[in-house]
Amino acid sequence: MSDVQTVEKPAKKASGTGRRVGYVVAVIINAALLYLIDARPGWQAWDALTADFATVLWLINLSLSLSLIANALYLVYDAPWFRAMCELLLAVVSLIVAVRLYQVFPFDFSTFAYAWTVLARFVLVIVMFGSAIAIIVQFVNLIRAAVRIGAASP
């Protein structure tokens, strides 16, 4: 029998610098996706997208733009309550986008060797489920941050 004890270290939170790098990366990725979808080559250049994509394009642009704006704001102000509030909004928008994409399903995989339709629908369902969980988590995070602020104020 061994007398060695193991001590678990508490989980380390991401450093401010690490978070800021993540915010910058998110801004760049969202800007690039907006450019690829709306400018060059544009969504019309993608064979798997049908003309129905135009009916959900505004929602996708809204989601990407809100994410870009939120991450840019986090660079300036990233208090826990503010992040939770923004992430809650982004999760709600993501759920709406996923539901609408599932309803409209502006994809045509008939030119591909594999029938991707079932997989694409499955992925959309997973995104909806993940977004619903994120809504709950961010709502709890927002309440926890509000309680901390209330407890800290005299």
C-alpha positions, 0 to 999 in steps of 0.5 A, spaced: 500 500 500 502 506 498 502 513 502 502 517 496 496 522 496 494 525 490 492 532 490 488 535 484 489 542 482 483 546 481 481 547 473 485 553 471 481 559 467 483 562 461 487 568 461 485 574 459 490 574 453 488 567 451 481 569 451 482 576 447 486 571 442 480 567 441 476 573 440 480 576 435 480 569 431 473 569 432 472 576 429 477 574 423 473 567 422 466 571 422 468 576 417 471 571 412 465 567 412 461 573 411 465 575 405 465 568 402 458 567 403 456 574 400 462 577 396 467 572 393 465 567 391 458 568 394 453 563 396 451 562 389 457 559 387 456 553 391 453 547 388 450 544 394 446 550 395 439 551 392 436 558 390 432 557 397 438 559 401 436 566 399 430 565 404 435 564 410 441 568 408 439 574 412 438 569 418 445 567 417 448 574 416 445 576 422 448 570 426 455 571 423 454 579 424 452 578 431 458 573 433 463 578 430 460 584 434 460 580 440 467 578 440 469 585 438 466 588 444 469 582 448 476 585 446 473 592 450 469 589 455 469 582 457 465 582 464 462 575 466 455 578 466 456 581 459 459 575 456 453 571 458 448 576 456 451 576 449 452 568 449 445 567 451 443 572 445 447 568 440 445 561 442 438 563 441 439 566 434 443 560 433 437 555 434 433 560 430 438 559 424 438 551 425 431 551 425 430 555 419 435 551 415 432 545 417 425 547 415 427 550 408 433 545 407 436 549 402 441 544 400 441 539 394 446 533 394 444 530 388 450 531 384 455 528 390 456 520 390 454 520 397 447 522 399 449 527 404 441 529 406 440 525 412 447 527 415 446 534 414 439 533 417 442 530 423 447 535 424 442 540 424 438 537 429 445 536 433 446 544 432 439 545 435 440 540 441 446 544 442 443 551 442 438 549 446 443 546 452 447 553 450 441 557 452 440 554 458 447 554 460 448 561 458 441 563 462 444 560 468 451 563 467 447 570 467 443 569 473 450 567 477 453 573 474 448 577 476 448 574 483 455 575 484 454 583 482 449 583 487 453 580 493 459 585 491 455 591 492 454 594 499 
